[in-house]
Structure formats: C-alpha cells, structure tokens
Amino acid sequence: MDANTPDQLHKDAAIIDALGGPAELARKLGFDPGKGGVQRVHNWRRRGIPPLLRYQRPDVFGPAPEAGRAEAA
C-alpha cells in the first residue's frame, strides 16, 4: 500500500462498529486483550471478518445465510 493512499476499510468495518468496536467485539468473542485480541479484531476492519468465525459464532454475528438458496420470483 502506498503511503500516500488512504487506507481502505472493508465493508465489515461497519459491522464491527455496530457491535461496539474492536475492543467490545474482542471481549464478546472471548479474545484476550493482553495477547493481541483487540488488535486481531481491529485488523478485520481492513481484511474483513473471517468467514469461518461468522459461522462458528451466530450468537455474535447472527445466523449464517443459507447456501444455495434460490431467490423467489
């Protein structure tokens, strides 16, 4: 990334903010803040929330979308 280019946030940054920000989301997920838990979640603002974690934690992120579900006409 060029130093003159503004950092681009992933669309998941809005989800992280809606869930209380990196520190609160790290706490909800049980990540240890002393071992980089908050930094880990903060990195998702640019990289996106790992898909596997979304499926593993529906209590935090909501139910996973149904795979292969056809749209009603």
N, C-alpha and C positions, 0 to 999 in steps of 0.2 A: 504494500500500500504506500503510495506517495505521501510524503509528509505534508504536502500542500493540498491533499484531497481530504475533504471532510469525511469522518467516519460514518459508515452506513450502518444503520440499525436494521436488524432482522425484523420481520413482521411480528415475531414472538415477543419483542420488547414490550409491546402494548399489553400482552397477556401477563408478563412478569410484573409490570407496573400495576395492573388491575388486581393482582394477587398480593399486593403490598410492597413490591420492590424486591431486590435481590436478597436483602437480609431476612425479611419476613418469609419469603418463599424458601430460602435455605432452611430456616427453622421448621417450617411446615413439612419439609421433606426429610428432616432429621439429620441434615448435614452439619458436621462440627465446624463452627465458625473459626475455631483456633487452628484447624487443619485445612484452611482454604475453602470451606464450604460456601461462603458468601462470594468469593472470587469466582468459584466454579459457576454459580448461578449468574453472576454478572457477565461472564463470558458468553452466556447464551443470548444476551441482548444483541450480539453481533453474529453469532453462529447458529442460533436457533435452539429451541429446547429439543433434546434428544428424543426421537420418536418412541424408542423403547420405554423411556421413562414416562411418557404420556400414557402409554398402555398399561404400565405397571401401577400407576398412581391415579386412578379415576377419582379417588376421594379428593384430590387436589385439582386436577385438570378437567374433570368432568368425564362423561362416558366417551369412549373412543368411537369414531364414526364407523358405521358398518361397511366392511369391504365389499366392493362389487354390487352395491345397492343401486338398482336402476331407478332413474327419475320417473315419476308418474307423469303421464302425458296429459 
